[in-house]
């Protein structure tokens, strides 16, 4: 990854993390509704793809504050390691989840041997990398550290014709690009009610559930792949 892209990512997420008025908080019913839907989709996808969590070693790339990695360990993974470009996010993860392993580093150069993990995950990490070569390099690294016996899970923004929301620059992914990055998937499906709709329906659980059943209103793609040599 070029130094220019690294600096862009650091600056972008530093600005987002410093924002005082953010919807990404647990006292926001819309955020809770959204996160619960995401977790249900992930667990269902893992089960449908025949990927077991019990006893596995997981690496979360672009782990942020560590929430998803922590949850995967709660769901049965034996060990969890998270890596993120932002030192402040890794410091936060260490404080919240001291029993897990945390490292500062780039997705394009993962500091792990081939096949080090049973499951490698990324949650909206690739869509935050606007440079296509860096995005491809990150995907190759995920496949490498998963190895032929491991799996890669991607949960990321779906490419859409809707205008991009203001804020953090992102590049939505479609099935064609995901296949180019990771190969033929074991599973690939739309998941998660659009965040803006979850904010509106957050206080009305049944409404959110009904909206989430409509594939066109799902904003992300969830996929699982076998790793590579």
MOLINZI-V948193 format. One record per backbone hydrogen bond with DSSP energy under -0.5 kcal/mol. NH is the residue of the N-H (numbers start at 0). CO is the residue of the C=O. If there is no record, write none. Layout:
# MOLINZI-V948193
nh: [NH:NH]
co: [CO:CO]
This chain:
# MOLINZI-V948193
nh: [5:6:7:8:9:10:11:12:13:14:15:16:17:18:18:21:24:27:28:30:31:32:33:34:35:36:37:38:39:40:41:42:43:44:45:46:47:48:49:50:51:54:55:57:57:58:59:60:60:61:62:62:65:69:70:71:72:73:74:75:76:77:78:80:81:82:83:86:89:90:91:92:93:94:95:96:99:100:102:104:108:111:114:115:116:117:118:119:120:121:122:123:123:127:128:129:131:134:135:136:137:138:139:140:141:142:143:144:145:146:149:150:151:152:153:154:155:157:158:170:172:177:178:179:180:181:182:185:186:188:190:193:197:198:199:200:201:203:207:208:209:210:211:212:212:213:214:216:217:218:218:219:220:221:222:222:223:224:226:227]
co: [1:2:3:4:5:6:7:8:9:10:11:12:13:14:15:19:22:24:26:27:27:28:29:30:31:32:33:34:35:36:37:38:39:40:41:42:43:44:46:45:49:75:52:55:78:118:80:58:120:82:59:82:62:65:66:67:68:69:70:72:71:55:55:57:100:59:102:84:85:86:87:88:89:90:91:92:96:79:81:83:105:109:143:112:144:56:56:150:58:152:60:121:154:124:125:127:129:130:131:132:133:134:135:136:137:138:139:140:141:142:146:117:224:119:222:121:220:218:172:126:156:173:174:175:176:177:178:223:223:221:219:216:193:194:195:196:197:200:203:204:205:206:207:208:209:210:212:213:214:191:216:190:155:188:153:220:186:151:149:142]
